[in-house]
Amino acid sequence: MALQKHELPPLMDLSDAAATRLRQLYEGAEAGRLLRISVSTRGCSGMSYEMEWVDAPGPQDEVVKSQGLTVLVDSKATLFLVGTTMDYREDKLTRGFTFENPNEKGRCGCGESFHV
C-alpha cells in the first residue's frame, strides 16, 4: 500500500495590500531590516500576534518568501501560523497588518487575541 502525499499549505502568504505596505517599509524607514512574526501568550483568548523589526534572521527563525519579500517567523509559532495570510487594512480609525489564520478557533471581543 503506497502512502499518499499531501501538499502542505505554505507557512504564510502576504496579500497584495500587505506586500505593498511591507515593500514601502523595507524601502523606507525599515531599510535593511526584516519583519519578524511570533505568537505570545497574552490577552483574554490566550494568544496574540507579535511583530518586531530585526537586523538579521535568528537561529530559530523560519524564512518565508512571498511576493518577492522576506518575512521571518519564530519557529515556535509555525504550528499556529500554517496557512495564514497576512493582510494590511486601512479605514477611518485604524490601519495596520492583520492575520487571516485558518487555525484560529475564536477571538476575544476586542480582537486583540485568539485561541487555536
N, CA, C and O atoms as CSV, one atom per row, in Angstrom:
chain,resi,resn,atom,element,x,y,z
A,1,MET,N,N,0.848,-1.184,0.000
A,1,MET,CA,C,0.000,0.000,0.000
A,1,MET,C,C,0.887,1.238,0.000
A,1,MET,O,O,1.710,1.417,0.898
A,2,ALA,N,N,0.725,2.073,-0.986
A,2,ALA,CA,C,1.533,3.287,-1.114
A,2,ALA,C,C,0.922,4.413,-0.279
A,2,ALA,O,O,-0.297,4.571,-0.212
A,3,LEU,N,N,1.788,5.177,0.343
A,3,LEU,CA,C,1.336,6.328,1.120
A,3,LEU,C,C,1.011,7.476,0.181
A,3,LEU,O,O,1.744,7.738,-0.773
A,4,GLN,N,N,-0.074,8.147,0.452
A,4,GLN,CA,C,-0.432,9.309,-0.348
A,4,GLN,C,C,0.255,10.524,0.242
A,4,GLN,O,O,0.259,10.726,1.456
A,5,LYS,N,N,0.828,11.316,-0.620
A,5,LYS,CA,C,1.475,12.544,-0.177
A,5,LYS,C,C,0.505,13.696,-0.352
A,5,LYS,O,O,-0.118,13.852,-1.403
A,6,HIS,N,N,0.389,14.494,0.686
A,6,HIS,CA,C,-0.456,15.685,0.639
A,6,HIS,C,C,0.442,16.894,0.730
A,6,HIS,O,O,1.331,16.965,1.578
A,7,GLU,N,N,0.205,17.831,-0.142
A,7,GLU,CA,C,0.993,19.047,-0.115
A,7,GLU,C,C,0.542,19.917,1.049
A,7,GLU,O,O,-0.651,20.153,1.238
A,8,LEU,N,N,1.501,20.385,1.818
A,8,LEU,CA,C,1.189,21.252,2.944
A,8,LEU,C,C,0.978,22.679,2.452
A,8,LEU,O,O,1.610,23.106,1.486
A,9,PRO,N,N,0.089,23.415,3.115
A,9,PRO,CA,C,-0.073,24.815,2.738
A,9,PRO,C,C,1.192,25.580,3.106
A,9,PRO,O,O,1.938,25.147,3.984
A,10,PRO,N,N,1.444,26.706,2.453
A,10,PRO,CA,C,2.624,27.498,2.822
A,10,PRO,C,C,2.488,27.974,4.264
A,10,PRO,O,O,1.377,28.135,4.771
A,11,LEU,N,N,3.603,28.194,4.908
A,11,LEU,CA,C,3.580,28.666,6.285
A,11,LEU,C,C,2.808,29.975,6.370
A,11,LEU,O,O,1.948,30.135,7.235
A,12,MET,N,N,3.113,30.912,5.474
A,12,MET,CA,C,2.430,32.203,5.488
A,12,MET,C,C,2.518,32.830,4.103
A,12,MET,O,O,3.520,32.682,3.403
A,13,ASP,N,N,1.463,33.525,3.721
A,13,ASP,CA,C,1.438,34.289,2.480
A,13,ASP,C,C,1.151,35.742,2.811
A,13,ASP,O,O,0.594,36.057,3.863
A,14,LEU,N,N,1.539,36.622,1.899
A,14,LEU,CA,C,1.218,38.043,2.016
A,14,LEU,C,C,0.139,38.379,1.001
A,14,LEU,O,O,0.229,37.973,-0.158
A,15,SER,N,N,-0.877,39.115,1.422
A,15,SER,CA,C,-1.870,39.621,0.470
A,15,SER,C,C,-1.193,40.710,-0.357
A,15,SER,O,O,-0.096,41.156,-0.022
A,16,ASP,N,N,-1.841,41.133,-1.428
A,16,ASP,CA,C,-1.294,42.215,-2.244
A,16,ASP,C,C,-1.105,43.485,-1.413
A,16,ASP,O,O,-0.085,44.164,-1.529
A,17,ALA,N,N,-2.098,43.802,-0.573
A,17,ALA,CA,C,-2.019,45.020,0.248
A,17,ALA,C,C,-0.870,44.925,1.262
A,17,ALA,O,O,-0.157,45.905,1.477
A,18,ALA,N,N,-0.689,43.761,1.880
A,18,ALA,CA,C,0.401,43.587,2.845
A,18,ALA,C,C,1.750,43.681,2.144
A,18,ALA,O,O,2.684,44.282,2.674
A,19,ALA,N,N,1.857,43.095,0.963
A,19,ALA,CA,C,3.119,43.149,0.220
A,19,ALA,C,C,3.453,44.588,-0.167
A,19,ALA,O,O,4.606,45.009,-0.065
A,20,THR,N,N,2.456,45.335,-0.605
A,20,THR,CA,C,2.684,46.734,-0.976
A,20,THR,C,C,3.177,47.538,0.220
A,20,THR,O,O,4.156,48.277,0.112
A,21,ARG,N,N,2.502,47.397,1.362
A,21,ARG,CA,C,2.901,48.158,2.557
A,21,ARG,C,C,4.260,47.707,3.070
A,21,ARG,O,O,5.085,48.544,3.437
A,22,LEU,N,N,4.510,46.410,3.102
A,22,LEU,CA,C,5.791,45.909,3.586
A,22,LEU,C,C,6.928,46.353,2.677
A,22,LEU,O,O,8.010,46.694,3.156
A,23,ARG,N,N,6.691,46.352,1.379
A,23,ARG,CA,C,7.708,46.829,0.429
A,23,ARG,C,C,8.037,48.301,0.703
A,23,ARG,O,O,9.203,48.692,0.657
A,24,GLN,N,N,7.019,49.114,0.986
A,24,GLN,CA,C,7.246,50.529,1.331
A,24,GLN,C,C,8.114,50.647,2.583
A,24,GLN,O,O,9.032,51.465,2.634
A,25,LEU,N,N,7.822,49.836,3.576
A,25,LEU,CA,C,8.601,49.882,4.819
A,25,LEU,C,C,10.035,49.406,4.597
A,25,LEU,O,O,10.978,50.016,5.102
A,26,TYR,N,N,10.201,48.313,3.839
A,26,TYR,CA,C,11.534,47.784,3.561
A,26,TYR,C,C,12.382,48.764,2.743
A,26,TYR,O,O,13.605,48.789,2.878
A,27,GLU,N,N,11.744,49.556,1.908
A,27,GLU,CA,C,12.476,50.520,1.085
A,27,GLU,C,C,12.618,51.878,1.768
A,27,GLU,O,O,13.359,52.737,1.291
A,28,GLY,N,N,11.920,52.076,2.870
A,28,GLY,CA,C,11.930,53.364,3.563
A,28,GLY,C,C,12.515,53.268,4.954
A,28,GLY,O,O,13.700,52.981,5.124
A,29,ALA,N,N,11.677,53.511,5.950
A,29,ALA,CA,C,12.113,53.614,7.345
A,29,ALA,C,C,12.780,52.348,7.877
A,29,ALA,O,O,13.628,52.430,8.765
A,30,GLU,N,N,12.417,51.196,7.358
A,30,GLU,CA,C,12.983,49.933,7.864
A,30,GLU,C,C,13.962,49.293,6.874
A,30,GLU,O,O,14.153,48.078,6.892
A,31,ALA,N,N,14.571,50.091,6.026
A,31,ALA,CA,C,15.529,49.575,5.034
A,31,ALA,C,C,16.635,48.790,5.737
A,31,ALA,O,O,17.190,49.236,6.741
A,32,GLY,N,N,16.942,47.618,5.192
A,32,GLY,CA,C,17.997,46.781,5.746
A,32,GLY,C,C,17.547,45.899,6.905
A,32,GLY,O,O,18.347,45.132,7.442
A,33,ARG,N,N,16.299,45.996,7.290
A,33,ARG,CA,C,15.771,45.197,8.399
A,33,ARG,C,C,14.715,44.229,7.875
A,33,ARG,O,O,14.289,44.336,6.725
A,34,LEU,N,N,14.294,43.290,8.713
A,34,LEU,CA,C,13.272,42.308,8.351
A,34,LEU,C,C,12.177,42.293,9.408
A,34,LEU,O,O,12.436,42.538,10.586
A,35,LEU,N,N,10.955,42.004,8.980
A,35,LEU,CA,C,9.843,41.862,9.900
A,35,LEU,C,C,9.837,40.441,10.437
A,35,LEU,O,O,9.896,39.481,9.668
A,36,ARG,N,N,9.766,40.307,11.758
A,36,ARG,CA,C,9.730,39.005,12.424
A,36,ARG,C,C,8.378,38.860,13.110
A,36,ARG,O,O,7.963,39.738,13.866
A,37,ILE,N,N,7.691,37.748,12.846
A,37,ILE,CA,C,6.368,37.491,13.415
A,37,ILE,C,C,6.467,36.332,14.389
A,37,ILE,O,O,7.086,35.307,14.103
A,38,SER,N,N,5.850,36.514,15.537
A,38,SER,CA,C,5.803,35.455,16.535
A,38,SER,C,C,4.428,35.461,17.189
A,38,SER,O,O,3.594,36.321,16.903
A,39,VAL,N,N,4.207,34.510,18.055
A,39,VAL,CA,C,2.964,34.402,18.807
A,39,VAL,C,C,3.340,34.341,20.274
A,39,VAL,O,O,4.227,33.582,20.665
A,40,SER,N,N,2.662,35.145,21.089
A,40,SER,CA,C,2.941,35.130,22.523
A,40,SER,C,C,1.671,34.772,23.291
A,40,SER,O,O,0.562,34.850,22.764
A,41,THR,N,N,1.858,34.383,24.529
A,41,THR,CA,C,0.739,34.066,25.400
A,41,THR,C,C,0.310,35.342,26.108
A,41,THR,O,O,1.025,35.860,26.966
A,42,ARG,N,N,-0.861,35.843,25.740
A,42,ARG,CA,C,-1.439,37.004,26.412
A,42,ARG,C,C,-2.815,37.292,25.850
A,42,ARG,O,O,-3.245,36.670,24.878
A,43,GLY,N,N,-3.489,38.220,26.456
A,43,GLY,CA,C,-4.832,38.583,26.015
A,43,GLY,C,C,-5.888,37.685,26.611
A,43,GLY,O,O,-5.574,36.677,27.245
A,44,CYS,N,N,-7.137,38.048,26.408
A,44,CYS,CA,C,-8.235,37.287,27.023
A,44,CYS,C,C,-8.457,35.914,26.387
A,44,CYS,O,O,-8.996,35.019,27.037
A,45,SER,N,N,-8.052,35.735,25.134
A,45,SER,CA,C,-8.238,34.436,24.489
A,45,SER,C,C,-6.996,33.553,24.565
A,45,SER,O,O,-7.066,32.371,24.228
A,46,GLY,N,N,-5.880,34.090,24.991
A,46,GLY,CA,C,-4.715,33.258,25.233
A,46,GLY,C,C,-3.502,33.509,24.372
A,46,GLY,O,O,-2.382,33.322,24.846
A,47,MET,N,N,-3.671,33.930,23.114
A,47,MET,CA,C,-2.529,34.115,22.235
A,47,MET,C,C,-2.663,35.424,21.472
A,47,MET,O,O,-3.766,35.894,21.193
A,48,SER,N,N,-1.509,36.002,21.141
A,48,SER,CA,C,-1.508,37.268,20.421
A,48,SER,C,C,-0.369,37.274,19.403
A,48,SER,O,O,0.695,36.705,19.644
A,49,TYR,N,N,-0.603,37.919,18.272
A,49,TYR,CA,C,0.440,38.069,17.259
A,49,TYR,C,C,1.399,39.159,17.706
A,49,TYR,O,O,0.977,40.189,18.230
A,50,GLU,N,N,2.690,38.931,17.498
A,50,GLU,CA,C,3.724,39.910,17.825
A,50,GLU,C,C,4.525,40.168,16.555
A,50,GLU,O,O,4.803,39.247,15.787
A,51,MET,N,N,4.892,41.419,16.342
A,51,MET,CA,C,5.738,41.774,15.202
A,51,MET,C,C,6.860,42.669,15.699
A,51,MET,O,O,6.647,43.563,16.518
A,52,GLU,N,N,8.053,42.414,15.191
A,52,GLU,CA,C,9.194,43.253,15.554
A,52,GLU,C,C,10.147,43.321,14.366
A,52,GLU,O,O,10.177,42.429,13.518
A,53,TRP,N,N,10.922,44.399,14.327
A,53,TRP,CA,C,11.926,44.587,13.282
A,53,TRP,C,C,13.259,44.069,13.794
A,53,TRP,O,O,13.670,44.382,14.911
A,54,VAL,N,N,13.934,43.270,12.966
A,54,VAL,CA,C,15.234,42.717,13.337
A,54,VAL,C,C,16.227,42.969,12.205
A,54,VAL,O,O,15.841,43.205,11.060
A,55,ASP,N,N,17.505,42.915,12.549
A,55,ASP,CA,C,18.553,43.165,11.558
A,55,ASP,C,C,18.893,41.934,10.725
A,55,ASP,O,O,19.355,42.052,9.590
A,56,ALA,N,N,18.660,40.744,11.299
A,56,ALA,CA,C,19.009,39.512,10.594
A,56,ALA,C,C,18.202,38.358,11.187
A,56,ALA,O,O,17.751,38.437,12.330
A,57,PRO,N,N,18.020,37.290,10.416
A,57,PRO,CA,C,17.320,36.122,10.963
A,57,PRO,C,C,18.067,35.545,12.151
A,57,PRO,O,O,19.297,35.513,12.166
A,58,GLY,N,N,17.317,35.090,13.148
A,58,GLY,CA,C,17.898,34.407,14.294
A,58,GLY,C,C,17.955,32.916,14.028
A,58,GLY,O,O,17.383,32.443,13.047
A,59,PRO,N,N,18.635,32.168,14.884
A,59,PRO,CA,C,18.773,30.729,14.667
A,59,PRO,C,C,17.450,29.966,14.730
A,59,PRO,O,O,17.357,28.860,14.198
A,60,GLN,N,N,16.435,30.531,15.362
A,60,GLN,CA,C,15.136,29.866,15.484
A,60,GLN,C,C,14.093,30.406,14.512
A,60,GLN,O,O,12.911,30.084,14.635
A,61,ASP,N,N,14.512,31.221,13.551
A,61,ASP,CA,C,13.565,31.832,12.620
A,61,ASP,C,C,13.399,31.001,11.355
A,61,ASP,O,O,14.365,30.471,10.806
A,62,GLU,N,N,12.153,30.901,10.907
A,62,GLU,CA,C,11.841,30.324,9.603
A,62,GLU,C,C,11.800,31.488,8.611
A,62,GLU,O,O,11.208,32.528,8.900
A,63,VAL,N,N,12.417,31.321,7.462
A,63,VAL,CA,C,12.423,32.370,6.442
A,63,VAL,C,C,11.283,32.093,5.469
A,63,VAL,O,O,11.246,31.046,4.824
A,64,VAL,N,N,10.356,33.040,5.370
A,64,VAL,CA,C,9.196,32.904,4.498
A,64,VAL,C,C,9.340,33.912,3.362
A,64,VAL,O,O,9.596,35.094,3.596
A,65,LYS,N,N,9.175,33.435,2.137
A,65,LYS,CA,C,9.231,34.314,0.974
A,65,LYS,C,C,7.860,34.308,0.311
A,65,LYS,O,O,7.300,33.256,0.003
A,66,SER,N,N,7.337,35.511,0.100
A,66,SER,CA,C,6.036,35.660,-0.534
A,66,SER,C,C,6.035,36.981,-1.293
A,66,SER,O,O,6.435,38.014,-0.757
A,67,GLN,N,N,5.592,36.942,-2.523
A,67,GLN,CA,C,5.507,38.124,-3.386
A,67,GLN,C,C,6.848,38.861,-3.481
A,67,GLN,O,O,6.888,40.090,-3.537
A,68,GLY,N,N,7.930,38.104,-3.499
A,68,GLY,CA,C,9.254,38.689,-3.637
A,68,GLY,C,C,9.793,39.334,-2.370
A,68,GLY,O,O,10.829,39.999,-2.408
A,69,LEU,N,N,9.109,39.148,-1.253
A,69,LEU,CA,C,9.535,39.727,0.021
A,69,LEU,C,C,9.853,38.628,1.021
A,69,LEU,O,O,9.343,37.512,0.919
A,70,THR,N,N,10.698,38.953,1.985
A,70,THR,CA,C,11.068,38.011,3.031
A,70,THR,C,C,10.485,38.461,4.358
A,70,THR,O,O,10.603,39.625,4.743
A,71,VAL,N,N,9.856,37.524,5.050
A,71,VAL,CA,C,9.337,37.728,6.399
A,71,VAL,C,C,9.879,36.585,7.243
A,71,VAL,O,O,10.004,35.458,6.762
A,72,LEU,N,N,10.197,36.869,8.488
A,72,LEU,CA,C,10.680,35.843,9.399
A,72,LEU,C,C,9.553,35.402,10.324
A,72,LEU,O,O,8.734,36.219,10.745
A,73,VAL,N,N,9.511,34.108,10.638
A,73,VAL,CA,C,8.529,33.579,11.581
A,73,VAL,C,C,9.286,32.790,12.637
A,73,VAL,O,O,10.078,31.903,12.318
A,74,ASP,N,N,9.034,33.121,13.889
A,74,ASP,CA,C,9.624,32.383,15.010
A,74,ASP,C,C,9.207,30.921,14.884
A,74,ASP,O,O,8.022,30.626,14.727
A,75,SER,N,N,10.163,30.012,14.952
A,75,SER,CA,C,9.854,28.594,14.759
A,75,SER,C,C,8.845,28.077,15.782
A,75,SER,O,O,8.126,27.120,15.496
A,76,LYS,N,N,8.775,28.686,16.971
A,76,LYS,CA,C,7.790,28.266,17.978
A,76,LYS,C,C,6.365,28.636,17.559
A,76,LYS,O,O,5.401,28.108,18.113
A,77,ALA,N,N,6.229,29.533,16.593
A,77,ALA,CA,C,4.902,29.972,16.146
A,77,ALA,C,C,4.421,29.227,14.905
A,77,ALA,O,O,3.267,29.389,14.508
A,78,THR,N,N,5.269,28.419,14.288
A,78,THR,CA,C,4.906,27.822,12.994
A,78,THR,C,C,3.644,26.969,13.068
A,78,THR,O,O,2.813,27.039,12.163
A,79,LEU,N,N,3.476,26.175,14.108
A,79,LEU,CA,C,2.290,25.322,14.196
A,79,LEU,C,C,1.009,26.140,14.285
A,79,LEU,O,O,-0.050,25.680,13.858
A,80,PHE,N,N,1.097,27.333,14.827
A,80,PHE,CA,C,-0.083,28.186,14.968
A,80,PHE,C,C,-0.363,29.007,13.709
A,80,PHE,O,O,-1.469,29.521,13.541
A,81,LEU,N,N,0.632,29.134,12.821
A,81,LEU,CA,C,0.508,30.041,11.682
A,81,LEU,C,C,0.403,29.373,10.316
A,81,LEU,O,O,0.204,30.069,9.320
A,82,VAL,N,N,0.529,28.062,10.232
A,82,VAL,CA,C,0.496,27.379,8.935
A,82,VAL,C,C,-0.774,27.767,8.174
A,82,VAL,O,O,-1.885,27.630,8.687
A,83,GLY,N,N,-0.594,28.247,6.958
A,83,GLY,CA,C,-1.716,28.611,6.108
A,83,GLY,C,C,-2.238,30.026,6.312
A,83,GLY,O,O,-3.238,30.407,5.702
A,84,THR,N,N,-1.581,30.808,7.156
A,84,THR,CA,C,-2.036,32.167,7.464
A,84,THR,C,C,-1.712,33.139,6.337
A,84,THR,O,O,-0.664,33.034,5.699
A,85,THR,N,N,-2.613,34.082,6.096
A,85,THR,CA,C,-2.365,35.175,5.173
A,85,THR,C,C,-2.267,36.466,5.976
A,85,THR,O,O,-3.164,36.804,6.749
A,86,MET,N,N,-1.164,37.178,5.780
A,86,MET,CA,C,-1.004,38.479,6.413
A,86,MET,C,C,-1.553,39.519,5.453
A,86,MET,O,O,-1.202,39.529,4.273
A,87,ASP,N,N,-2.415,40.393,5.956
A,87,ASP,CA,C,-3.050,41.423,5.141
A,87,ASP,C,C,-2.708,42.785,5.736
A,87,ASP,O,O,-2.172,42.872,6.841
A,88,TYR,N,N,-3.017,43.831,5.005
A,88,TYR,CA,C,-2.865,45.196,5.512
A,88,TYR,C,C,-4.164,45.925,5.216
A,88,TYR,O,O,-4.641,45.935,4.081
A,89,ARG,N,N,-4.733,46.536,6.253
A,89,ARG,CA,C,-6.017,47.221,6.102
A,89,ARG,C,C,-5.949,48.632,6.654
A,89,ARG,O,O,-5.274,48.906,7.647
A,90,GLU,N,N,-6.661,49.511,5.987
A,90,GLU,CA,C,-6.797,50.895,6.441
A,90,GLU,C,C,-8.266,51.266,6.420
A,90,GLU,O,O,-8.974,50.969,5.457
A,91,ASP,N,N,-8.729,51.918,7.482
A,91,ASP,CA,C,-10.055,52.507,7.477
A,91,ASP,C,C,-9.976,53.854,8.196
A,91,ASP,O,O,-8.879,54.342,8.467
A,92,LYS,N,N,-11.091,54.440,8.500
A,92,LYS,CA,C,-11.089,55.784,9.090
A,92,LYS,C,C,-10.420,55.839,10.461
A,92,LYS,O,O,-9.847,56.867,10.822
A,93,LEU,N,N,-10.481,54.758,11.224
A,93,LEU,CA,C,-9.975,54.778,12.592
A,93,LEU,C,C,-8.662,54.032,12.804
A,93,LEU,O,O,-7.914,54.362,13.724
A,94,THR,N,N,-8.370,53.046,11.985
A,94,THR,CA,C,-7.169,52.243,12.207
A,94,THR,C,C,-6.495,51.885,10.888
A,94,THR,O,O,-7.091,51.966,9.814
A,95,ARG,N,N,-5.258,51.495,11.006
A,95,ARG,CA,C,-4.544,50.915,9.879
A,95,ARG,C,C,-3.459,50.016,10.450
A,95,ARG,O,O,-2.869,50.306,11.490
A,96,GLY,N,N,-3.210,48.917,9.744
A,96,GLY,CA,C,-2.171,48.010,10.203
A,96,GLY,C,C,-2.296,46.635,9.583
A,96,GLY,O,O,-3.218,46.345,8.820
A,97,PHE,N,N,-1.334,45.800,9.940
A,97,PHE,CA,C,-1.312,44.422,9.455
A,97,PHE,C,C,-2.318,43.592,10.246
A,97,PHE,O,O,-2.479,43.767,11.453
A,98,THR,N,N,-2.983,42.694,9.546
A,98,THR,CA,C,-3.919,41.763,10.166
A,98,THR,C,C,-3.569,40.358,9.703
A,98,THR,O,O,-2.819,40.177,8.745
A,99,PHE,N,N,-4.114,39.377,10.385
A,99,PHE,CA,C,-3.822,37.983,10.066
A,99,PHE,C,C,-5.111,37.210,9.859
A,99,PHE,O,O,-6.007,37.234,10.702
A,100,GLU,N,N,-5.193,36.527,8.732
A,100,GLU,CA,C,-6.305,35.624,8.443
A,100,GLU,C,C,-5.762,34.215,8.637
A,100,GLU,O,O,-5.106,33.652,7.760
A,101,ASN,N,N,-6.056,33.662,9.812
A,101,ASN,CA,C,-5.444,32.411,10.242
A,101,ASN,C,C,-6.491,31.300,10.278
A,101,ASN,O,O,-7.416,31.356,11.088
A,102,PRO,N,N,-6.362,30.284,9.407
A,102,PRO,CA,C,-7.345,29.198,9.383
A,102,PRO,C,C,-7.290,28.316,10.629
A,102,PRO,O,O,-8.186,27.499,10.842
A,103,ASN,N,N,-6.258,28.468,11.451
A,103,ASN,CA,C,-6.118,27.660,12.662
A,103,ASN,C,C,-6.850,28.255,13.861
A,103,ASN,O,O,-7.034,27.578,14.872
A,104,GLU,N,N,-7.263,29.496,13.757
A,104,GLU,CA,C,-7.963,30.151,14.865
A,104,GLU,C,C,-9.312,29.483,15.107
A,104,GLU,O,O,-10.064,29.209,14.171
A,105,LYS,N,N,-9.599,29.231,16.370
A,105,LYS,CA,C,-10.907,28.684,16.746
A,105,LYS,C,C,-11.805,29.777,17.317
A,105,LYS,O,O,-13.016,29.588,17.440
A,106,GLY,N,N,-11.218,30.910,17.662
A,106,GLY,CA,C,-12.006,32.010,18.186
A,106,GLY,C,C,-11.113,33.185,18.544
A,106,GLY,O,O,-9.893,33.052,18.645
A,107,ARG,N,N,-11.749,34.355,18.736
A,107,ARG,CA,C,-11.050,35.590,19.117
A,107,ARG,C,C,-11.776,36.208,20.300
A,107,ARG,O,O,-12.957,35.954,20.536
A,108,CYS,N,N,-11.046,37.013,21.026
A,108,CYS,CA,C,-11.679,37.742,22.122
A,108,CYS,C,C,-12.547,38.861,21.543
A,108,CYS,O,O,-12.460,39.152,20.350
A,109,GLY,N,N,-13.368,39.480,22.360
A,109,GLY,CA,C,-14.283,40.520,21.899
A,109,GLY,C,C,-13.591,41.721,21.298
A,109,GLY,O,O,-14.105,42.323,20.355
A,110,CYS,N,N,-12.427,42.083,21.830
A,110,CYS,CA,C,-11.725,43.261,21.314
A,110,CYS,C,C,-10.868,42.936,20.089
A,110,CYS,O,O,-10.364,43.848,19.433
A,111,GLY,N,N,-10.696,41.643,19.772
A,111,GLY,CA,C,-9.952,41.233,18.594
A,111,GLY,C,C,-8.448,41.230,18.749
A,111,GLY,O,O,-7.729,41.020,17.772
A,112,GLU,N,N,-7.955,41.459,19.960
A,112,GLU,CA,C,-6.509,41.513,20.178
A,112,GLU,C,C,-5.867,40.154,20.390
A,112,GLU,O,O,-4.652,40.025,20.241
A,113,SER,N,N,-6.645,39.140,20.731
A,113,SER,CA,C,-6.047,37.824,20.963
A,113,SER,C,C,-6.941,36.744,20.371
A,113,SER,O,O,-8.094,36.992,20.017
A,114,PHE,N,N,-6.381,35.533,20.271
A,114,PHE,CA,C,-7.075,34.420,19.639
A,114,PHE,C,C,-6.708,33.126,20.354
A,114,PHE,O,O,-5.789,33.093,21.172
A,115,HIS,N,N,-7.443,32.056,20.030
A,115,HIS,CA,C,-7.059,30.726,20.519
A,115,HIS,C,C,-7.205,29.708,19.383
A,115,HIS,O,O,-7.976,29.892,18.441
A,116,VAL,N,N,-6.430,28.630,19.514
A,116,VAL,CA,C,-6.460,27.585,18.481
A,116,VAL,C,C,-6.942,26.293,19.089
A,116,VAL,O,O,-7.042,25.283,18.394
